[in-house]
Amino acid sequence: MIYLDHNATTPLAPEALDAMTAVLRDLHGNPSSTHAAGRAAREAVEQARAEVAALIGASPEEIVFTSGGTEANDLAVRGARRARGRDHAVSSPIEHPSVLGPLADGPTSWLPVGPQGELDPAALPPLLRPDTALLALAVANHELGNVIDVAAFAALARAAGVAVHADAVQAAGKLPLDVAALHVDTLALSAHKLHGPKGVGALFVRCGAALEPVLRGGHQERERRAGTENVAGIVGFGVAARLARAALADEAARIAARRDRLAARLAAIAGASRNGDVARALPGTLNISFDGAPGQLVAAALDLEGVCVSTGAACSSASLQPSPVLLALGRSREEAATALRFSLGRDTTEAEVDRAAALTGEAVVRVRARGRHPAVLSGRFDGRPGGSRVVVAMSGGVDSSTAAALLVEAGHQVVGVTLRLYDASGTAASVGGRCCGPRDIEDARATAARLGIPHHVIDQTAAFSAAVIDDFVAEHRAGRTPNPCVRCNEKIKFGPLLAFADAVGAAVLATGHYARLLPESGALRLARARDAAKDQSYFLFGVRPEVLARVWFPLGDLTKAEVRALARRHGLPNADKPDSQQICFIPDGNHHAFVAARGGAGPAGVVVDDQTGAALGEHGGTHTFTVGQRRGVPAGGTERRFVLRIDAATGEVRVGPRARLGQDQLRVADVRWLDAAAAAEPRRCAVQIRHHAVAAPGWLEPAADGAALVRLDAPAYGVAPGQAAVFYDGEDRVLGGGWIEA
């Protein structure tokens, strides 16, 4: 493995590990206890406190141990605001999320950022106000590696009576730090960024600085941070700080030379451009964009080659959005998405640098060539042993997880990938689980860990919003009934998944869909699954044949009960997870409110009896109705009424008895033909107009304008414009499908 992600975390120093092991074995006391065991633990903590203080030129009593850099930054920001009784702060938009998070709780003014992340002290004075409590800046940027002249900013801020906090999490152990020279009131540190353990950090608090504790309940850390100290972690931190201070000068020069070597080799890749202030940069940080090559895909490809890099801050990588740091520099979303961060450490060798550069060049070429991989045309996974690399789309549910398990069992090199389709942060979906929501991403990760396979997450939120959510809202506004699952499969899922497969060198994409692909005359035909109740071929008719030629559906010949049993046999953590029942991007199931909130509300109007023409009442918007709906429709004596037609232009909703719902002729537009012969002449078929509906027999007549006319043997009820209609032959093979117009 070539580890080039030291800005995310560093390997634990052996000396720190030995010291921590001794503490865990020999020091059992609580450092707040007054007996011998407690005093021994306290002595170890205080010795470590002195080592951490020495790293930054502080006094030991000015060091407050925390659970990490995030807590240290949070304590500094919230504590300064509370202690000073003022809320306003000044910072920059390129700070770490652990600083931006607490800043969001109060008014904040933002320093302007230069095209390479430069910050100018001259921009500070106009932003300072009488109610300004705090200036918060990083000593070194976590993504770009830019070193900021914090001392110059601090001099201006303190002259105005404003406290200064420095986030030194990335700088400590890489740059010489002196809190007196920096003129700061507080400064955050994290052990695991300088070869110490995870889960422990520190906040320097200048003697006399006003700081109100955030955590209360105990007298630890001189009443500035309650909670029993993590003795082993603190001791490991102290050892790491001592080692960093001793080797700082020599290591910084050596790491910088290797960073420059890597930069020169990566710059030779066509379309490469460096991000950040080259003249003032951390020794080991290198941020480079590769035009036309999304960083997520390049990072995934490098991962499978044993090279560890990142696309940004580890603390925010789960968001998968383009780097907010690069966006703040004025980069477009597309440009920001092409960046990779390489961060070198003291153990990085020249040979590793050269190998990583070569592999990066190869990965960029593969990613740029995505979509040009030859078709597989195998059609199905038969369970026989294999050794090919296969990408599995893992939604977090039991079906796709079982598909991955079957492929692993058959000996394939399986790579899991999950698409993040929408941001459900703060909603029920983030904890309750919906298709492709935050909870499901975590379930997919847990399953991949159980199977021992790599797992990556690809952000498609912007594309999903444009192609699926916006379409859903527009269709409701027009009085139609859309099917977002069909649109998602047609427009979103398979393209990015196959692009990912190309990037990692996989010829095949497997999914957990219940469907089959059957070879026929050198091509593949989409067909129903063996389990008719779970069949999902209805949702797949819009996927192009050339795409299906690279797809496997491992569950096509299994029933749901068999899939559950296999999941339990493999010990999958989601073996008994319930199936998703809601539209993924509407976690609370309130379609009407969702559509209205996004500008999709249809006009208010009148509900009219279709038989008599009488007005039955008023309604608040056509988007609250769909053809065939009975709920909310005024009753008609003993006979139930249903929505028959919706006029989204006038707001009129026509209702009547069920008998008037029946249709035996349909016009289906924008047909995707999977069988070319079916598009040539009329033929018998079965037409399915809803996922769980029984397919209705009838005649299919292709039209010259790309549409099709369907003549059913018997009327179908509740046929709504906008629904998908899918055509099957007598052997349950999909002929094609389209969208019902009338």
ZAMARGU-4260 file (C-alpha; in steps of 0.2 Angstrom, whole numbers, plus 5000, padded with zeros to 4 digits):
<rodrens>
0) 5000/5000/5000 | 5006/5018/4996 | 4998/5029/5009 | 4996/5047/5003 | 4982/5053/5014
5) 4992/5060/5029 | 4981/5075/5030 | 4967/5063/5035 | 4977/5054/5048 | 4994/5047/5051
10) 5001/5030/5056 | 5003/5028/5074 | 5021/5030/5080 | 5028/5014/5087 | 5034/5023/5102
15) 5017/5031/5105 | 5009/5013/5104 | 5022/5006/5116 | 5018/5020/5129 | 4999/5018/5127
20) 5001/4999/5129 | 5010/5002/5145 | 4997/5014/5152 | 4983/5002/5147 | 4992/4988/5156
25) 4999/4996/5171 | 4990/5012/5175 | 4972/5008/5181 | 4968/5024/5191 | 4957/5039/5187
30) 4968/5054/5186 | 4956/5064/5197 | 4957/5051/5211 | 4969/5055/5226 | 4975/5038/5230
35) 4991/5031/5223 | 4984/5023/5207 | 4975/5040/5203 | 4991/5050/5206 | 5001/5038/5194
40) 4988/5042/5181 | 4989/5060/5184 | 5008/5061/5183 | 5007/5052/5166 | 4994/5065/5160
45) 5004/5080/5166 | 5020/5074/5158 | 5011/5072/5141 | 5003/5090/5144 | 5021/5097/5146
50) 5026/5088/5129 | 5011/5095/5120 | 5014/5112/5127 | 5032/5112/5122 | 5027/5108/5104
55) 5019/5125/5102 | 5029/5136/5115 | 5015/5136/5128 | 5014/5133/5147 | 5007/5116/5152
60) 4993/5124/5162 | 4987/5132/5145 | 4984/5115/5137 | 4966/5108/5138 | 4964/5090/5133
65) 4949/5086/5122 | 4943/5071/5112 | 4951/5078/5096 | 4953/5093/5084 | 4934/5095/5081
70) 4930/5097/5099 | 4945/5108/5102 | 4938/5120/5088 | 4921/5119/5094 | 4926/5123/5112
75) 4936/5138/5105 | 4922/5145/5095 | 4907/5142/5106 | 4917/5146/5122 | 4923/5163/5116
80) 4906/5168/5110 | 4898/5163/5127 | 4912/5171/5138 | 4912/5187/5129 | 4893/5189/5127
85) 4895/5193/5109 | 4890/5183/5094 | 4898/5190/5079 | 4913/5181/5072 | 4925/5183/5057
90) 4932/5169/5047 | 4935/5163/5030 | 4925/5151/5019 | 4939/5139/5017 | 4940/5133/5035
95) 4938/5116/5041 | 4920/5109/5044 | 4924/5108/5062 | 4926/5127/5063 | 4912/5131/5050
100) 4900/5121/5060 | 4900/5130/5077 | 4902/5147/5067 | 4885/5144/5059 | 4877/5146/5076
105) 4880/5165/5075 | 4882/5179/5063 | 4899/5177/5054 | 4907/5189/5041 | 4918/5181/5028
110) 4936/5186/5022 | 4937/5187/5003 | 4947/5172/4996 | 4960/5174/4982 | 4960/5162/4967
115) 4973/5151/4975 | 4966/5152/4992 | 4975/5168/4998 | 4969/5178/5013 | 4974/5196/5014
120) 4975/5204/5032 | 4970/5221/5024 | 4953/5214/5022 | 4950/5211/5040 | 4947/5228/5048
125) 4932/5233/5038 | 4924/5216/5044 | 4926/5220/5063 | 4911/5226/5072 | 4908/5232/5090
130) 4899/5215/5093 | 4914/5204/5086 | 4919/5191/5098 | 4931/5181/5088 | 4942/5179/5073
135) 4944/5160/5068 | 4957/5155/5055 | 4968/5140/5051 | 4986/5141/5052 | 4987/5129/5037
140) 4972/5124/5025 | 4967/5106/5026 | 4964/5104/5007 | 4976/5116/4999 | 4990/5116/5011
145) 4991/5135/5011 | 5000/5142/5026 | 4991/5158/5032 | 4999/5173/5041 | 4989/5171/5056
150) 5000/5183/5066 | 4997/5197/5055 | 4978/5194/5056 | 4979/5192/5075 | 4988/5208/5078
155) 4974/5218/5069 | 4960/5208/5078 | 4968/5210/5096 | 4970/5228/5093 | 4952/5229/5091
160) 4948/5219/5106 | 4943/5203/5097 | 4949/5186/5102 | 4959/5175/5090 | 4957/5157/5087
165) 4969/5147/5077 | 4965/5129/5070 | 4983/5121/5069 | 4977/5104/5067 | 4985/5102/5050
170) 5000/5113/5054 | 5006/5105/5071 | 5021/5093/5068 | 5024/5100/5051 | 5028/5118/5054
175) 5036/5127/5069 | 5023/5134/5080 | 5024/5147/5094 | 5008/5153/5101 | 5016/5169/5108
180) 5023/5174/5090 | 5006/5170/5083 | 4997/5181/5096 | 4982/5169/5097 | 4971/5166/5112
185) 4966/5148/5108 | 4974/5135/5096 | 4967/5118/5092 | 4978/5102/5090 | 4974/5084/5086
190) 4985/5069/5090 | 4981/5058/5075 | 4988/5071/5063 | 5005/5070/5070 | 5007/5051/5072
195) 4998/5050/5088 | 4981/5041/5092 | 4964/5045/5086 | 4951/5052/5099 | 4962/5064/5108
200) 4966/5082/5104 | 4970/5098/5114 | 4965/5116/5115 | 4978/5129/5120 | 4970/5143/5130
205) 4981/5158/5134 | 4981/5162/5152 | 4968/5175/5155 | 4958/5172/5139 | 4940/5172/5142
210) 4933/5155/5138 | 4917/5147/5144 | 4916/5128/5145 | 4904/5119/5133 | 4905/5102/5142
215) 4900/5103/5161 | 4898/5091/5175 | 4916/5089/5182 | 4931/5099/5187 | 4943/5091/5175
220) 4955/5101/5164 | 4954/5116/5177 | 4935/5116/5174 | 4937/5120/5156 | 4932/5103/5149
225) 4922/5091/5160 | 4925/5072/5158 | 4938/5059/5164 | 4954/5061/5154 | 4958/5048/5141
230) 4975/5043/5149 | 4982/5031/5136 | 4977/5043/5122 | 4984/5058/5131 | 5001/5049/5134
235) 5002/5043/5116 | 4999/5061/5111 | 5013/5067/5122 | 5025/5055/5114 | 5020/5060/5097
240) 5022/5078/5101 | 5039/5075/5108 | 5045/5065/5092 | 5037/5078/5081 | 5046/5093/5089
245) 5063/5083/5089 | 5062/5079/5070 | 5053/5094/5064 | 5066/5103/5054 | 5074/5088/5045
250) 5057/5080/5041 | 5049/5095/5034 | 5063/5098/5021 | 5063/5080/5016 | 5044/5078/5014
255) 5044/5095/5004 | 5057/5088/4992 | 5046/5072/4989 | 5030/5083/4987 | 5039/5093/4974
260) 5045/5077/4965 | 5027/5071/4965 | 5020/5088/4959 | 5032/5088/4944 | 5027/5070/4939
265) 5009/5074/4940 | 5010/5090/4931 | 5016/5080/4916 | 4999/5072/4915 | 4988/5081/4902
270) 4976/5093/4909 | 4984/5094/4926 | 4983/5110/4936 | 4989/5113/4954 | 4977/5121/4967
275) 4983/5132/4981 | 4997/5144/4985 | 5013/5136/4979 | 5024/5149/4988 | 5016/5146/5005
280) 5012/5128/5007 | 5013/5114/5020 | 5028/5102/5016 | 5018/5087/5012 | 5001/5093/5004
285) 4998/5094/4986 | 4981/5097/4978 | 4979/5094/4959 | 4965/5094/4947 | 4964/5083/4931
290) 4953/5091/4918 | 4939/5079/4913 | 4942/5066/4927 | 4931/5067/4942 | 4942/5065/4958
295) 4930/5052/4965 | 4933/5040/4951 | 4952/5043/4950 | 4953/5040/4969 | 4943/5024/4968
300) 4954/5018/4954 | 4970/5022/4964 | 4962/5013/4979 | 4961/4997/4969 | 4979/4999/4964
305) 4984/5001/4982 | 4986/5020/4982 | 4977/5030/4996 | 4972/5048/4992 | 4957/5058/4995
310) 4946/5072/4987 | 4945/5083/5002 | 4943/5083/5021 | 4940/5066/5028 | 4928/5074/5040
315) 4917/5079/5026 | 4921/5066/5013 | 4904/5057/5016 | 4895/5072/5010 | 4903/5069/4993
320) 4899/5086/4986 | 4913/5095/4976 | 4926/5103/4988 | 4918/5119/4996 | 4936/5125/4998
325) 4938/5125/4979 | 4921/5132/4976 | 4926/5146/4987 | 4941/5149/4976 | 4928/5152/4961
330) 4930/5135/4953 | 4914/5128/4945 | 4906/5113/4952 | 4913/5103/4938 | 4931/5110/4940
335) 4930/5107/4959 | 4925/5089/4957 | 4941/5085/4947 | 4953/5088/4962 | 4963/5076/4972
340) 4973/5079/4988 | 4989/5070/4990 | 4997/5072/5007 | 5014/5064/5011 | 5022/5059/5027
345) 5038/5055/5035 | 5038/5037/5029 | 5034/5042/5011 | 5048/5036/4999 | 5054/5042/4982
350) 5049/5025/4975 | 5031/5027/4981 | 5030/5044/4974 | 5036/5038/4957 | 5024/5023/4957
355) 5009/5034/4963 | 5012/5046/4949 | 5013/5033/4936 | 4997/5025/4943 | 4988/5041/4944
360) 4992/5045/4925 | 4985/5028/4921 | 4969/5030/4931 | 4966/5047/4924 | 4967/5040/4906
365) 4954/5026/4911 | 4942/5038/4919 | 4943/5050/4904 | 4939/5035/4892 | 4924/5030/4902
370) 4910/5023/4892 | 4921/5015/4879 | 4923/4998/4887 | 4917/4983/4876 | 4901/4975/4880
375) 4901/4959/4890 | 4886/4951/4882 | 4885/4937/4895 | 4868/4942/4901 | 4868/4933/4917
380) 4877/4927/4932 | 4876/4909/4934 | 4885/4906/4950 | 4900/4898/4942 | 4917/4902/4949
385) 4926/4917/4941 | 4940/4929/4943 | 4934/4945/4934 | 4933/4962/4942 | 4914/4966/4945
390) 4907/4982/4952 | 4891/4979/4962 | 4879/4993/4965 | 4875/4993/4983 | 4859/5002/4989
395) 4861/4997/5007 | 4846/4985/5005 | 4847/4966/5007 | 4845/4963/4988 | 4860/4971/4982
400) 4870/4965/4997 | 4866/4947/4993 | 4871/4950/4975 | 4888/4956/4981 | 4889/4941/4993
405) 4885/4929/4978 | 4899/4936/4967 | 4911/4936/4981 | 4907/4918/4985 | 4910/4914/4966
410) 4927/4921/4967 | 4925/4937/4958 | 4935/4953/4963 | 4920/4963/4969 | 4920/4982/4971
415) 4905/4989/4980 | 4898/5007/4975 | 4884/5017/4981 | 4876/5032/4973 | 4871/5046/4984
420) 4856/5053/4976 | 4849/5066/4987 | 4853/5075/5003 | 4842/5069/5017 | 4852/5076/5032
425) 4841/5080/5046 | 4826/5071/5040 | 4819/5054/5045 | 4828/5046/5030 | 4845/5049/5039
430) 4840/5037/5053 | 4825/5027/5047 | 4832/5022/5030 | 4826/5024/5012 | 4833/5019/4996
435) 4850/5027/4993 | 4848/5038/5009 | 4862/5042/5022 | 4857/5027/5033 | 4857/5015/5017
440) 4875/5021/5013 | 4880/5016/5030 | 4872/4999/5028 | 4881/4997/5012 | 4897/5001/5020
445) 4894/4989/5034 | 4890/4975/5022 | 4905/4978/5011 | 4916/4977/5027 | 4907/4961/5032
450) 4911/4954/5014 | 4929/4961/5014 | 4927/4971/4998 | 4931/4989/4994 | 4917/5001/4994
455) 4915/5018/4987 | 4901/5032/4986 | 4898/5042/4971 | 4889/5059/4972 | 4875/5061/4960
460) 4864/5073/4969 | 4864/5087/4956 | 4860/5075/4942 | 4847/5066/4952 | 4839/5083/4956
465) 4838/5089/4938 | 4833/5072/4930 | 4822/5065/4943 | 4816/5077/4956 | 4813/5091/4944
470) 4804/5080/4932 | 4793/5073/4946 | 4788/5091/4951 | 4785/5096/4933 | 4774/5081/4930
475) 4763/5084/4945 | 4762/5102/4940 | 4755/5097/4923 | 4742/5085/4931 | 4752/5069/4926
480) 4757/5054/4937 | 4776/5051/4935 | 4786/5036/4940 | 4803/5042/4948 | 4810/5025/4949
485) 4809/5022/4930 | 4816/5039/4927 | 4830/5036/4939 | 4835/5019/4931 | 4834/5027/4914
490) 4843/5044/4917 | 4854/5042/4932 | 4859/5025/4939 | 4868/5015/4926 | 4878/5029/4918
495) 4888/5034/4933 | 4889/5016/4939 | 4897/5010/4922 | 4908/5025/4922 | 4914/5020/4939
500) 4917/5002/4932 | 4927/5009/4918 | 4938/5019/4931 | 4942/5004/4941 | 4945/4992/4926
505) 4929/4982/4928 | 4919/4975/4913 | 4904/4971/4922 | 4891/4980/4933 | 4880/4969/4944
510) 4864/4976/4953 | 4851/4969/4965 | 4837/4971/4953 | 4824/4956/4951 | 4825/4954/4933
515) 4834/4943/4920 | 4844/4946/4904 | 4842/4932/4892 | 4854/4929/4877 | 4845/4929/4860
520) 4853/4930/4843 | 4869/4938/4849 | 4860/4951/4859 | 4852/4952/4876 | 4833/4953/4881
525) 4827/4960/4897 | 4814/4948/4905 | 4804/4946/4921 | 4812/4938/4936 | 4807/4921/4942
530) 4799/4929/4957 | 4784/4938/4949 | 4779/4947/4965 | 4797/4955/4966 | 4799/4958/4947
535) 4807/4974/4943 | 4809/4973/4924 | 4795/4986/4923 | 4807/4999/4930 | 4821/4995/4918
540) 4813/4997/4901 | 4822/5014/4898 | 4839/5006/4900 | 4848/5005/4883 | 4852/4988/4876
545) 4871/4993/4875 | 4871/4997/4893 | 4862/4981/4898 | 4875/4971/4888 | 4887/4975/4903
550) 4875/4971/4917 | 4872/4956/4928 | 4856/4953/4938 | 4862/4939/4950 | 4845/4938/4959
555) 4834/4936/4943 | 4832/4917/4946 | 4829/4919/4965 | 4814/4922/4976 | 4814/4935/4989
560) 4813/4922/5002 | 4829/4913/4995 | 4838/4930/4995 | 4834/4933/5013 | 4840/4915/5017
565) 4856/4918/5008 | 4859/4935/5017 | 4857/4926/5034 | 4869/4912/5028 | 4882/4925/5024
570) 4879/4935/5040 | 4875/4951/5031 | 4871/4965/5044 | 4855/4970/5034 | 4848/4952/5031
575) 4832/4956/5039 | 4831/4975/5034 | 4813/4979/5028 | 4811/4984/5010 | 4809/5002/5006
580) 4791/5007/5003 | 4793/5026/5000 | 4799/5037/4986 | 4817/5039/4992 | 4818/5058/4991
585) 4801/5061/5000 | 4806/5053/5017 | 4789/5058/5026 | 4778/5051/5011 | 4770/5068/5010
590) 4770/5070/4991 | 4758/5085/4990 | 4769/5096/5002 | 4785/5091/4993 | 4778/5096/4976
595) 4771/5112/4983 | 4787/5117/4992 | 4797/5115/4975 | 4785/5126/4965 | 4775/5112/4958
600) 4758/5116/4965 | 4744/5116/4952 | 4731/5129/4951 | 4716/5128/4964 | 4699/5125/4956
605) 4683/5116/4956 | 4679/5097/4958 | 4665/5093/4945 | 4654/5078/4943 | 4657/5072/4926
610) 4640/5065/4923 | 4630/5080/4928 | 4642/5095/4926 | 4638/5100/4944 | 4651/5108/4955
615) 4655/5097/4970 | 4667/5109/4979 | 4683/5117/4978 | 4701/5111/4980 | 4718/5118/4984
620) 4728/5113/4969 | 4728/5100/4955 | 4744/5092/4961 | 4735/5084/4975 | 4725/5073/4963
625) 4730/5059/4951 | 4718/5049/4939 | 4710/5035/4948 | 4711/5043/4965 | 4697/5041/4977
630) 4703/5048/4993 | 4698/5066/4996 | 4684/5065/4982 | 4667/5070/4987 | 4655/5055/4988
635) 4641/5053/4976 | 4627/5045/4987 | 4630/5026/4987 | 4641/5026/4972 | 4660/5030/4975
640) 4668/5043/4964 | 4685/5043/4957 | 4696/5056/4948 | 4693/5054/4930 | 4703/5069/4922
645) 4714/5083/4928 | 4715/5100/4919 | 4731/5108/4925 | 4727/5123/4915 | 4710/5128/4922
650) 4711/5118/4939 | 4696/5108/4935 | 4696/5090/4942 | 4682/5079/4934 | 4676/5064/4945
655) 4664/5050/4942 | 4660/5032/4945 | 4673/5018/4942 | 4665/5013/4926 | 4670/5029/4918
660) 4688/5025/4923 | 4690/5011/4911 | 4701/5013/4895 | 4704/5000/4881 | 4714/5011/4870
665) 4730/5020/4875 | 4743/5031/4867 | 4760/5028/4873 | 4773/5041/4868 | 4792/5041/4868
670) 4794/5023/4867 | 4810/5014/4870 | 4811/4998/4860 | 4821/4984/4867 | 4815/4972/4853
675) 4818/4980/4835 | 4805/4968/4827 | 4792/4974/4839 | 4794/4992/4832 | 4791/4986/4814
680) 4773/4979/4814 | 4757/4976/4825 | 4758/4962/4837 | 4750/4954/4852 | 4757/4958/4869
685) 4754/4961/4887 | 4754/4979/4894 | 4759/4983/4912 | 4754/5001/4917 | 4759/5000/4936
690) 4772/4991/4945 | 4761/4979/4954 | 4747/4978/4941 | 4743/4963/4931 | 4749/4965/4913
695) 4734/4966/4902 | 4733/4957/4885 | 4730/4967/4869 | 4737/4973/4852 | 4752/4984/4851
700) 4753/4995/4835 | 4769/5005/4833 | 4766/5023/4826 | 4777/5033/4814 | 4781/5047/4827
705) 4790/5035/4839 | 4774/5032/4849 | 4763/5016/4850 | 4745/5013/4851 | 4738/5000/4863
710) 4721/4991/4861 | 4717/4981/4876 | 4706/4966/4876 | 4697/4973/4891 | 4697/4990/4899
715) 4710/4994/4911 | 4706/5006/4926 | 4715/5020/4934 | 4726/5023/4918 | 4734/5040/4922
720) 4744/5051/4910 | 4762/5051/4914 | 4763/5033/4920 | 4775/5021/4912 | 4767/5007/4901
725) 4779/4992/4897 | 4776/4979/4884 | 4779/4960/4886 | 4779/4946/4874 | 4771/4929/4878
730) 4787/4923/4887 | 4788/4938/4899 | 4802/4947/4888 | 4801/4966/4887 | 4798/4972/4870
735) 4799/4990/4875 | 4790/5004/4885 | 4785/5022/4886 | 4774/5035/4894 | 4755/5036/4893
740) 4749/5051/4885 | 4730/5047/4884
</rodrens>
